[in-house]
């Protein structure tokens, strides 16, 4: 388990295990998304609390693979300005708006989640064979297929993706090829 805090959030991430206090979390939950626990794979639980002093948990739970090897670790990005949480692990990616506990985006079709990065008002999603761009409010703006290993470079409003001896130049906001 990993515990950390950012702003007024406390986030616990459980990988490969069910939280010991799951009944307590569920009893005090304001939001639960656990429909993907029926999947095959490794258990991943994100337990989010907005206030240290009183219960009120959001629970995002699912089973997915690959998790825990070859660079495929769960990843989180929190966007304070919109109170949006970006989560990824294995083949699953979800964004959750914490102001009203609304899932803004979810996907269960990748090949392995690598991480999140921020550039200005955009959130970049890196997976083994997909690269995506999100708004800071959690909506996916566009996604494209890539091949590992790949690299990217951002120059103003352009992104240059490099993979398989291919260089693709796209508009960062729309994904349109230039």
N, C-alpha and C positions, 0 to 999 in steps of 0.2 A: 504494500500500500504506500501511496505517496500522498502527503498532505501539504498544501500550500495555501497562501492567501494572497489576494490582490484586491486592493481597495477594501470594500466591505464584504467581499466574498471569501468564503472558506471552501476549498475544493479538495475532495478526497478522490483518488483514483485507485481502484482495486482491479488488479489484473490476475486472472486465473484463480480467483477466489470470490466467494460470496461474502459481503461484509457481515461481521459478527452481529452488528446492531441493525440488520436489515429491517426487522420488524418495527423497531423504533423509528427508523428513517421513514418507512412507508406510513406508519401511523401519523407521523407529523409532516407528511409530504403535501406540498401545494401543487406538485406536478410530478407525474410518473410516466415515463415512456420506456416500457420494458417489453414491447411486442416482439422485438428481435431476439429475445432470450430463447425462442424456439429454433433459432438457427443452430447449425453445427459450429463447433469451434471453441475458442477460449472465452471464458466469461470476462467482460469488461464492465465495470460500474463507475459512473461519474456521479458523485454525491455533492450537490452544490447547496450551500447555505448562504443566504444574503445577510444574515445578522448573527453575530456570535452569541448574543445574549438570549435569544429565544428560538425555539424550533420553527422550521418552515423550510423544508428541504425540497429541492428539485432532484429527481433521480432519472438518469439516462443509463439504461442497462441493455446490453446485447451480447450475443456470442458471435465471434468472428475469427477468421484466420486470414493471413498469417499475423501473429502477434508474438513478440518476444525474441525474435531472431532476425538476422540479416538486415538490421536497421529498421525493422517494422515495429516501432514502439508507439503507444498511444500518444497523441499530441493535442494540445489545447492552445487556443489563442483567445484572449478576452479583449473585446473592443469596448473600452470604457464609455466613449461618447454615445454609443447606441445601446449599451448594456447587452451586447450580443456575445454569446459563447460559441466558438468554432471548435468542434471536436472531431477527431478522426482516430481510427484504429482498424487494422486489418483492411477489410474491404468496405467498411462503413464510414461514412462522413455525415455529420449532422451539424446544423446550426440552430441555436436556441436563443430567442429573444427573451431576456429575463424580465422585462417590464411587464409582459403579459403571459409569459411562459408559453410562447408559441414556437413550434418547430418551423423554421423558415425554409430549411432545405434538408433533404435526406437522400442518401444514395447508398446502395448496397450492391456495387458491381465492379469495384476497382480490383486491382491485383495486389495491392499492398500500400498502405498509407505511410508517407515519409515525414510530412511536416507542413507547417504553416509559416508564412512570412508576410510582412506588411510593407507596402510601398504606397506612400501618400494615403489616399483614401481607398485603397484596394487591398484585399487580402488574397494572397497567392496560395493555392493548394498544390502540394507536390505529392504525387503518387508514383508508383513504379512505372506505370504506362499511361498516366493521365496527368495533365497540367491544367489547372483551372484558375479562374479569377472570380472573386466575389466582391460585392459591395460591402461596406462596413456594417450594413444592416442585415447581412446574412444571406442575401439572394445571390445565387450563382449567375454571373454575367455571361460566361462562356467557358468551354472546356475543349481541349483537343488531345488527341492521342500522341504520345511520344514513345521513344524506346530508350531503355537504360543502356549505358549511362547517358544522361542528357545534361545540358547546361543552358542557362538563359542569361541574358543581359538586358537591362532596361535603359533606354535612352529617351528621356522626356516622355512622350506619349506612345512610344514604340517598344515592343518586346521582341527580342531576337532569340528564338529557340534553336538549339543546335543538338542534333541527334542523328545517328546512322549516316554520317557524312552529308546530312541535309541541314540547310539553314533556312528557317522560316521567319519572316519578318511580319509581325501582326500589329494592328492597333491594340494598345493595351486595354482600352475600355470595352471594345466590341469583339476583339478576336479576329476581325476581318484581316485577310492577308493583304499586304502592301506590296 
